[in-house]
Amino acid sequence: MSPRQDILLVGEIYVDFTIPKLGTESKLRLGGVVHAARGLWAIDANFSVAAVCPSYLVDQARAYLESLGCNEFIWLAEVKGAPNVIAIGDPIELADQAYQDILRDEKSVEYLCKADALKTFKTCLIFPGKYDITALRCLLADDVQLSFDIAYDLPDLQLLSSFKGNITSIVTSTSSPMFLEKTSKNLSNLLAKLRDLSPQAILLKENRGGSRVFDLRNQKVDEIPALLGKTVNSVGVGDVYSAVFVSMLNTGTFDAGWKAARAATCYAQTTFPDDFKRDVKRSLALSIDQMRGLGGTVLPWHERPCFQIYFAAPDFSYVDRTYIEKSLRALDYHHFCVCRPVQENGELSRQSSEHKMRFAYMNDLELLKRCDLVFALPLERDPGTLVEIGLALALKKPVVTYDPLKENTNTMVMAGSTVYSDKLDTCLNGLFGIMSKLRAMRR
Amino acid sequence: MGSTGSGRFSDYPGSRPEGEGNGTGGGGASGEDRCARAFSCTLEEVELCEYFTANGDVPAANTALTIQLRDRLFAVDASEQTVGALPTSLNYLADCLAAGFTYEGRITSSTSTPVALISVDFAPSIP
């Protein structure tokens, strides 16, 4: 059998269903490894797919992938007991995306493909899933070059040990449960364990904070900035990043990272495939030097807590806390260090003495002075929050104001804030942008 | 969206939208192109740019500007002096320039004190 030039994508195929909300329509797409396939289609890469999916989905998945130019569709394994439908609560990843894999506890997977069906592929990108990944080893060629995206569904790195010697790259993400578990203080523990698998490169995707590529052959690291714009749908963006990265590794490890980041950015900004492909083609027409010169947002995961954010809001127990909790969830998800004056210095009762109020004010003010920037949520035109915004501006601290109810469309608030918006997405981008600039100044 | 509705997969490349309602809509292309959109922005780093450095002032309102890629994206005047940098959220315009789009703009307002501030409207020329 002669070796093939097309890259083989291995993984589960899902139906991604974004739940409709007030003002936004539902979205239905083939997901899982199909996201990665869209990325390869956009760069005109030659690819095939070995799919793990339920039988009802096979014909539709095959037809769709053929429309993307997929060379060969191999039904690798059958999913039984579950529809492989993911319900998505938050498609723009303000916080945890609240994925619901319907009937996941009833799911089982049975391998179907012939023993030699995958043997001719030389390059392969594997997305682990609910299938037995170790059983893949004997289905693949002895000299296959493998990459793994281990962001999800890989409970233990030991499961990759049988692939050692064939691994070209490993991709993971700050959204990954394994990343969160193994990197509480820094990356060293995770990197050491990944190095044990002897990959040539590691790609760490850090969401709105950019990404890092580690070239283990020369021990160099490159930081790739995020290009923050309006996110339309972030589902599958990481899969596109991984697929384009792996397919372009032959152009150089770092160059592959820069190009893949741009393709992923385009995927986040549209769900129309033809728009996506057009935008990718334009984006990759730039040289790597031009991409580097343009810059963007760089805020590595473990550096985020170095910037203290003063949370200016009526963070009281007795108010409607819907927007407060939504904001706090998002800030926590992105690993920000949030200083909450009401929590740190206490919530006063309405009958508090003047002495207690002065004491709380002084403590809050000291906290504000210690912080690097302010995230303001001036609900109900809370005078305390507005005073805190004013104090921060006087102290020349950047202020990001999230005004979801548009109650503070006031010159001083809007023009004084570095970012003012009724959209949390915009405010999060603003926080990332400000901290990225502060980081650059500190360096 | 390229995948609206829940009746069937409608985001095939090259497909056309088929109307509104459950199970329809979608299509391969939106029919829109962000490169072809007009936009407004406030320029950044004005005091570090060539025009302000040379003149100690900002260009007057209605001054014509274009956009050039010089590492970052800059608004430049007719003599090709940089007037201000575009916000990085508009970095996609570098892709558009590479694709042959050009952008012509007019300063809608400018002030030099207490800090230099320039607002511009830009419109695209489609290749």
Interface residues (C-beta under 8 A of the other chain):
Chain A: F17 E25 S26 K27 L28 R29 L30 W41 Q60 Y64 S67 L68 L227 L228 G229 V232 N233 Q269 T270 T271 F272 P273 D274 D275 K277 R278 D279 R282 S283 A285 L286 Q290 G293 L294 G295 G296 T297 N429 G433
Chain B: M1 G2 S3 T4 G5 S6 G7 R8 F9 S10 D11 Y12 P13 G14 G27 G28 A29 S30 E32 D33 R34 C35 L69 R70 D71 R72 L73 T88 S89 N91 Y92 A94 D95 C96 A98 A99
